[in-house]
């Protein structure tokens, strides 16, 4: 049986109110902290986003596309401790100093049986390696999906109903499989959150890659 997780909890103003179990925090809607890290690439002048596909047997959002690496910060942890998610979920080593901190974004999503109130510490990282170098955590992540940021922006804005991506399964030697994606294929999140992340990544891409043309 997995050990029970404990989280630092907060008011909506981010004032500490003590430690609660993860189950209680979700059941009672206590605010808690999470680590989000978005990986992006520039290829042929196009800005690309990397999503992870959650394992089909996950308790929440099974099989959906999610932030490249993310997780809860446990009691006593700081955002710096979240770097472990890249190692555990993706099998890559990235120094915390290589990440770009993009701030804290409050996120409140109500589910049928829980209230998920999170202070999301958002980090960005330009991944310059090959996706085949990933060693995915098999019970958490089944594949990596790469898609164009400009197309994803159109999808979340409702300008298109479907976009194309490429799915990579490094552990199985399967790479570059084309697939069609709709909003229902992604973990639900507020449009404003996605737009914020896209804007932040686009700004970094302009700084790092003059060949990239923002759209």
C-alpha positions in Angstrom: 0.0 0.0 0.0 1.3 3.4 -0.9 2.3 5.7 1.9 -0.1 8.5 2.7 1.0 11.9 1.3 0.9 15.0 3.4 0.7 18.5 2.1 1.2 22.0 3.4 -2.2 23.7 3.1 -3.1 27.4 2.7 -5.9 29.9 2.6 -6.9 31.4 -0.8 -4.5 34.2 0.1 -1.6 31.7 0.4 -1.4 32.0 4.2 -0.3 28.7 5.8 -2.9 26.8 7.8 -1.2 23.6 8.6 -0.5 20.1 7.2 -3.2 17.9 5.9 -3.2 14.6 4.1 -3.6 14.8 0.3 -7.0 13.0 0.5 -8.3 15.5 3.1 -6.9 18.5 1.1 -8.8 17.4 -2.0 -12.0 16.4 -0.1 -12.2 19.7 1.8 -10.8 22.0 -0.9 -7.7 23.2 1.0 -5.2 25.1 -1.1 -1.9 23.3 -1.7 1.2 23.6 -3.9 2.1 21.9 -7.1 5.1 21.9 -9.5 4.5 22.3 -13.2 7.2 22.1 -15.8 6.6 22.6 -19.5 9.2 21.4 -22.0 9.3 23.1 -25.4 11.5 22.8 -28.5 12.2 24.8 -31.7 12.4 22.7 -34.9 12.4 24.1 -38.4 11.4 27.5 -37.1 8.3 26.1 -35.3 7.6 26.2 -31.6 6.7 22.8 -30.3 5.2 21.7 -27.0 5.7 18.4 -25.3 2.9 16.7 -23.4 2.9 13.5 -21.4 0.1 11.0 -21.8 -1.1 9.8 -18.5 -1.3 6.0 -17.8 -4.7 4.6 -18.7 -5.0 3.2 -15.1 -4.3 6.5 -13.3 -7.0 7.4 -10.8 -7.5 10.9 -12.3 -7.5 11.9 -16.0 -6.5 8.5 -17.2 -5.0 8.4 -20.6 -5.3 12.2 -21.1 -2.5 14.6 -22.2 -1.0 16.6 -19.4 1.9 19.0 -18.6 5.2 17.5 -19.5 6.1 16.9 -15.8 4.1 17.8 -12.8 3.4 16.8 -9.2 2.3 17.8 -5.7 4.8 19.4 -3.4 4.7 17.5 -0.1 4.8 19.0 3.4 8.0 21.0 4.0 9.0 21.0 0.3 9.8 24.1 -1.8 9.3 24.5 -5.6 13.0 23.5 -6.0 12.1 20.0 -4.8 9.7 19.6 -7.7 12.7 19.0 -10.1 12.4 15.4 -9.1 9.4 15.1 -11.4 11.5 15.4 -14.5 13.8 12.6 -13.3 11.0 10.3 -12.0 8.4 10.7 -14.8 10.6 11.4 -17.8 14.0 9.9 -16.8 16.0 13.0 -17.7 18.4 15.0 -15.6 17.9 18.7 -15.6 19.4 21.2 -13.1 17.0 23.4 -11.3 19.1 26.4 -12.4 18.2 25.5 -16.1 14.5 26.1 -15.5 12.8 29.4 -16.0 10.4 30.3 -13.2 7.2 31.7 -14.6 5.3 32.4 -11.3 2.5 31.0 -9.2 -0.9 30.5 -10.9 -3.9 29.7 -8.7 -6.1 26.9 -10.1 -9.4 25.8 -8.8 -11.2 22.9 -10.4 -14.2 21.1 -8.8 -14.7 17.4 -9.5 -17.6 15.1 -8.6 -16.0 14.0 -5.4 -13.2 16.5 -4.7 -12.2 20.2 -4.9 -8.7 20.7 -6.3 -7.4 24.1 -5.2 -3.8 24.4 -6.3 -1.1 27.1 -6.2 0.8 26.0 -9.3 4.5 26.9 -9.4 5.1 27.0 -13.2 8.5 26.4 -14.8 9.6 26.3 -18.4 12.5 24.6 -20.1 13.8 24.4 -23.6 14.5 20.7 -24.2 17.4 20.3 -26.7 17.8 16.6 -26.5 16.1 13.8 -28.3 12.7 12.5 -27.1 14.2 9.0 -27.6 16.4 9.9 -24.6 13.4 9.9 -22.3 13.0 6.9 -19.9 9.3 7.2 -18.9 8.0 6.1 -15.6 5.9 3.2 -16.9 3.2 3.2 -14.2 2.7 7.0 -14.7 3.4 8.0 -18.3 3.0 6.0 -21.4 4.1 8.4 -24.1 5.2 11.9 -25.1 3.1 13.8 -27.6 4.6 16.8 -29.5 2.5 19.4 -31.2 2.8 22.9 -32.6 2.1 25.7 -30.0 0.4 27.8 -32.7 -2.1 25.0 -33.4 -2.7 24.3 -29.7 -3.5 28.1 -29.3 -6.1 27.8 -32.0 -7.6 24.7 -30.4 -8.0 26.2 -26.9 -9.5 29.4 -28.5 -12.1 27.3 -30.3 -10.8 28.4 -33.8 -10.3 24.8 -34.8 -11.8 21.6 -33.4 -8.9 19.3 -34.1 -5.1 19.5 -34.5 -2.4 17.0 -35.4 0.4 15.8 -33.1 3.1 13.2 -33.0 3.3 10.5 -30.3 6.5 9.0 -29.1 6.9 5.9 -27.0 10.7 5.8 -26.3 10.6 2.6 -24.2 8.9 0.6 -26.9 11.0 2.2 -29.8 7.8 3.7 -31.2 8.2 7.2 -32.4 6.6 9.8 -34.6 3.1 8.3 -34.9 0.7 10.9 -36.2 -2.6 11.4 -34.3 -5.5 13.8 -34.3 -6.3 15.6 -31.1 -9.4 17.4 -29.7 -9.8 19.3 -26.4 -11.3 16.3 -24.8 -7.9 14.6 -25.2 -6.3 17.0 -22.7 -6.5 17.3 -18.9 -9.1 20.0 -18.3 -7.6 23.4 -17.3 -8.6 27.0 -17.6 -8.0 28.6 -21.0 -6.3 31.5 -19.2 -3.8 29.1 -17.8 -2.9 27.6 -21.2 -2.8 31.1 -22.7 -0.4 32.4 -20.0 2.0 29.4 -20.5 1.9 29.8 -24.3 2.7 33.5 -24.0 5.6 32.9 -21.6 7.1 30.1 -23.8 6.7 32.2 -26.9 8.6 35.1 -25.3 11.4 32.7 -24.3 11.5 31.3 -27.8 11.9 34.7 -29.3 14.9 35.3 -27.0 16.6 32.0 -27.7 15.9 31.4 -31.3 15.8 34.4 -33.7 14.5 32.1 -36.5 11.3 31.6 -34.6 8.4 33.8 -35.8 5.8 34.3 -33.2 2.2 33.6 -34.3 
